Amino acid sequence: MWPHTRSTSKLHPWLRRGNSLLKAGALLILGAVLKPVGQQLLTPGSSIRVWPPPWPVPGLNIKLAASGGVALGVTLVLELFWFDPVLRYAAVVNATLSHLYATCFGNEPSHRISFLAKRRMGKHLRVFYRFTRSNRAIFNSSAHFPTSVNVAGVAWSNPGVPYFIQIPQEHAVDPQRFRTYAQQHFPLTVRQARQLSEPTCKARWFLCYGVALPDGGTQGVLSIDSPDAGAYSKVDHGKLTVFGNLLGAVIAASAKKTAAE
């Protein structure tokens, strides 16, 4: 089994579910409000003209209709500007991560390949996707940090070049020691370091590659880490570069296709 899950934070999935519920409620309200109007229009011999529409429309509850319209508009704005556009390319990103994992590590467990990016209006890098071979398929990452810190932040600022950092063994055996090391060398704030997960605190090395878009800018960061210090030798930098560039090109092409439609 090759489990892979996606999430931007522990809170974010609940926001999406809440947004879906709000949209469903808005559509139900609009349906209930417009039903009597539709029935009048479809009644044989109805005196209501279709165009130009009369105002106020007979049988229409203006306040209720306005409430439903506003709620529906809010959900559309949240989907367009708040909820992360990179989630639209889930199949592409997951396929890339799984194939890259198989290419580097085969069936070995415990290694992780992640895809980090920013929200549309966000300033921090977050883990959007993560792929690993493990019995634990649960992934709830609340870690986030500015693009100016951490090895992932360096990769974001300099796309197209792999960046590697090795963690001394004495700092990878205890989460608290790792978090202290991260504050001193990455550098992260106390709050940012506290949000690092336990598997992250056990990693012996990190390799990050900024995924550049063909027209400039950075789409995200491919990050590989492992608790096995010797596993780094199995990663082919050339293939990492190929996968990263291919992922950037496919996402850019998908975005243009979506915009054209």
Backbone hydrogen bonds, N-H to C=O, Kabsch-Sander energy under -0.5 kcal/mol:
donor,donor_aa,acceptor,acceptor_aa,energy
5,T,130,R,-0.9
7,S,128,F,-1.3
14,W,11,L,-0.7
15,L,11,L,-1.7
16,R,12,H,-2.0
17,R,13,P,-2.1
18,G,14,W,-2.5
19,N,15,L,-2.3
20,S,16,R,-2.1
21,L,17,R,-2.2
22,L,18,G,-2.4
23,K,19,N,-2.3
24,A,20,S,-2.4
25,G,21,L,-2.5
26,A,22,L,-2.4
27,L,23,K,-2.4
28,L,24,A,-2.1
29,I,25,G,-2.3
30,L,26,A,-2.5
31,G,27,L,-2.4
32,A,28,L,-2.5
33,V,29,I,-2.5
34,L,30,L,-2.4
35,K,31,G,-1.3
37,V,33,V,-0.5
38,G,34,L,-2.7
39,Q,35,K,-2.4
40,Q,36,P,-1.9
41,L,37,V,-2.1
42,L,38,G,-2.0
43,T,39,Q,-0.7
43,T,40,Q,-0.6
46,S,43,T,-1.8
60,L,57,V,-2.0
61,N,59,G,-0.5
62,I,60,L,-1.1
65,A,61,N,-2.6
66,A,62,I,-2.6
67,S,63,K,-2.2
68,G,64,L,-2.3
69,G,65,A,-2.4
70,V,66,A,-2.6
71,A,67,S,-2.4
72,L,68,G,-2.2
73,G,69,G,-2.3
74,V,70,V,-2.4
75,T,71,A,-1.9
76,L,72,L,-1.8
77,V,73,G,-2.2
78,L,74,V,-2.4
79,E,75,T,-2.1
80,L,76,L,-2.0
81,F,77,V,-2.7
82,W,77,V,-0.6
82,W,78,L,-1.7
83,F,78,L,-2.9
87,L,84,D,-1.7
88,R,85,P,-1.9
89,Y,86,V,-1.6
90,A,87,L,-1.1
93,V,89,Y,-2.5
94,N,90,A,-2.9
95,A,91,A,-2.1
96,T,92,V,-2.0
97,L,93,V,-2.6
98,S,94,N,-2.5
99,H,95,A,-2.2
100,L,96,T,-2.4
101,Y,97,L,-2.3
102,A,98,S,-2.3
103,T,99,H,-2.2
104,C,100,L,-2.1
105,F,101,Y,-3.3
106,G,101,Y,-0.7
106,G,102,A,-1.0
108,E,105,F,-2.1
110,S,133,R,-1.4
112,R,225,D,-2.5
113,I,131,F,-2.3
114,S,223,S,-3.2
115,F,129,Y,-2.5
116,L,221,V,-2.6
117,A,126,R,-2.2
122,G,119,R,-1.3
125,L,145,F,-3.1
126,R,117,A,-2.4
127,V,143,A,-0.6
128,F,115,F,-2.6
128,F,126,R,-0.7
129,Y,115,F,-1.6
130,R,5,T,-1.4
131,F,113,I,-2.9
132,T,3,P,-1.3
133,R,111,H,-0.5
134,S,132,T,-0.8
137,A,135,N,-0.7
142,S,140,N,-0.6
145,F,125,L,-1.4
147,T,123,K,-0.7
149,V,146,P,-1.3
150,N,186,F,-1.9
153,G,149,V,-0.9
154,V,150,N,-1.8
155,A,151,V,-2.1
156,W,152,A,-2.2
157,S,153,G,-2.0
158,N,154,V,-1.1
160,G,210,G,-2.1
161,V,158,N,-1.0
163,Y,208,C,-2.8
165,I,206,F,-2.3
167,I,204,R,-3.5
171,H,168,P,-1.8
172,A,168,P,-0.6
172,A,169,Q,-1.4
178,F,174,D,-2.2
179,R,175,P,-2.6
180,T,176,Q,-2.0
181,Y,177,R,-2.2
182,A,178,F,-2.7
183,Q,179,R,-1.9
184,Q,180,T,-1.6
185,H,181,Y,-2.3
186,F,182,A,-2.0
188,L,182,A,-1.0
193,A,189,T,-2.6
194,R,190,V,-2.0
195,Q,191,R,-1.1
196,L,193,A,-1.2
201,C,197,S,-1.8
202,K,198,E,-0.8
202,K,199,P,-0.7
203,A,200,T,-1.2
204,R,226,S,-3.2
205,W,226,S,-0.9
206,F,165,I,-2.5
207,L,224,I,-2.6
208,C,163,Y,-2.9
209,Y,222,L,-2.5
210,G,161,V,-0.6
211,V,220,G,-3.1
212,A,210,G,-0.8
213,L,217,G,-1.8
216,G,213,L,-2.1
219,Q,211,V,-3.1
220,G,211,V,-1.0
221,V,116,L,-2.5
222,L,209,Y,-2.8
223,S,114,S,-2.7
223,S,221,V,-0.5
224,I,207,L,-2.8
225,D,112,R,-2.2
226,S,205,W,-1.0
229,A,227,P,-0.7
231,A,228,D,-1.2
232,Y,229,A,-0.7
233,S,230,G,-1.0
234,K,231,A,-1.6
235,V,232,Y,-1.7
236,D,234,K,-0.5
237,H,235,V,-0.7
240,L,236,D,-2.3
241,T,237,H,-2.3
242,V,238,G,-2.1
243,F,239,K,-3.0
244,G,240,L,-2.4
245,N,241,T,-2.7
246,L,242,V,-2.5
247,L,243,F,-2.5
248,G,244,G,-2.1
249,A,245,N,-2.2
250,V,246,L,-2.5
251,I,247,L,-2.4
252,A,248,G,-2.1
253,A,249,A,-2.4
254,S,250,V,-2.6
255,A,251,I,-2.4
256,K,252,A,-2.0
257,K,253,A,-2.1
258,T,254,S,-2.4
259,A,255,A,-2.3
260,A,256,K,-2.1
261,E,257,K,-1.7
